[in-house]
Amino acid sequence: MKTLAELAEIREKNKNKIALRHGLNNIRIVVGMGTCGIAAGARDVLGTFVDEINGTDLIETVTVTQSGCMGDCENEPVVQIIMPEKETVTYVHMNADKAKEVVSQHIKGGCPVAEYMKK
């Protein structure tokens, strides 16, 4: 059985991961996790976004979440970036490396990565 201190440590360790999925922050990263998306590698893309956001100051302003099918099977994995007062950006054919670049350029830098966007 765990002690109260051990439970508190586990809670703190996992609090940020939960906030990434359920927080009410300003920026939302939504990864399509329908069957086609998962088959195309969306699970790795989602994990990369979580890893890139978790443990940084972005945790306060970015929510990483998943959705079901986005209806764009031929372009999976599909990711949407939703920012307040800006048009939603949809990225297609994503992978872990592209996800890192999107965090660096779009989320941190404010400049969408045009070459990965849905045309």
C-alpha positions in Angstrom: 0.0 0.0 0.0 1.2 3.5 -0.9 1.9 6.1 1.8 0.2 9.5 1.6 3.5 11.1 0.6 3.9 8.6 -2.3 0.3 9.2 -3.5 0.9 13.0 -3.4 4.1 12.5 -5.4 2.2 10.4 -8.0 -0.5 13.0 -8.2 1.9 15.9 -8.8 3.8 13.8 -11.4 0.7 13.2 -13.4 -1.2 16.4 -12.9 0.5 18.0 -16.0 -0.4 15.1 -18.2 -4.1 15.4 -17.1 -4.1 19.1 -17.7 -2.8 18.5 -21.3 -5.9 16.5 -22.0 -8.5 18.3 -20.1 -7.3 21.9 -19.4 -9.2 25.0 -20.5 -6.2 26.7 -21.9 -5.8 29.2 -24.8 -4.4 26.9 -27.5 -5.7 23.5 -28.4 -3.9 20.8 -30.4 -6.4 18.2 -31.5 -5.1 14.9 -33.0 -7.6 12.8 -35.0 -7.6 9.4 -33.4 -10.1 7.6 -35.5 -9.3 4.1 -36.8 -7.6 5.5 -40.0 -5.6 8.0 -38.0 -4.3 5.4 -35.6 -3.4 3.1 -38.4 -1.5 5.9 -40.1 0.5 6.7 -36.9 -1.6 9.3 -35.0 -0.8 7.6 -31.7 2.9 8.6 -32.1 2.0 12.1 -33.2 -0.2 12.5 -30.1 2.6 11.3 -27.9 5.1 13.6 -29.5 2.8 16.6 -28.9 2.3 15.6 -25.3 6.1 15.2 -24.8 6.9 18.5 -26.4 4.4 20.4 -24.3 4.7 18.6 -21.0 7.4 20.0 -18.7 7.6 23.3 -20.5 6.0 26.7 -19.9 3.6 25.8 -22.7 1.7 23.6 -20.2 0.0 26.7 -19.0 -1.4 27.8 -22.4 -1.7 24.7 -24.5 -4.1 21.7 -24.3 -3.4 18.6 -26.2 -6.4 16.4 -26.9 -7.8 13.9 -29.3 -10.9 13.5 -31.4 -12.5 10.7 -33.3 -12.6 10.5 -37.0 -12.1 13.9 -38.7 -13.5 12.7 -42.0 -10.2 13.1 -43.9 -8.9 9.5 -44.1 -6.6 10.0 -47.1 -4.7 12.7 -45.2 -4.2 11.0 -41.9 -2.7 11.6 -39.4 -4.6 14.9 -39.2 -4.0 17.6 -36.5 -5.9 20.8 -35.9 -4.4 23.8 -34.1 -7.1 26.0 -32.6 -5.9 29.4 -31.3 -8.2 32.2 -30.0 -9.2 34.7 -32.6 -7.3 32.9 -35.3 -8.5 30.6 -38.1 -8.1 26.9 -37.2 -5.1 25.4 -39.0 -5.3 21.8 -40.2 -2.1 19.8 -40.7 -2.1 16.6 -42.7 0.2 13.5 -43.1 1.7 14.3 -39.8 4.5 12.4 -38.0 6.6 12.9 -34.9 9.2 15.1 -36.6 6.5 17.3 -38.2 4.8 17.5 -34.8 8.0 18.8 -33.2 8.4 21.4 -36.0 4.7 22.5 -35.6 5.3 23.1 -31.8 8.5 25.0 -32.5 7.3 27.2 -35.4 3.5 27.4 -34.9 2.8 27.0 -31.2 5.9 28.8 -29.9 6.7 31.1 -32.9 3.2 31.9 -34.1 4.0 31.0 -37.7 2.0 28.0 -39.2 4.1 25.5 -41.2 2.6 26.0 -44.6 4.1 22.8 -46.2 2.2 20.6 -43.8 -1.1 22.4 -44.0 -4.2 21.0 -45.8 -4.5 22.8 -49.1 
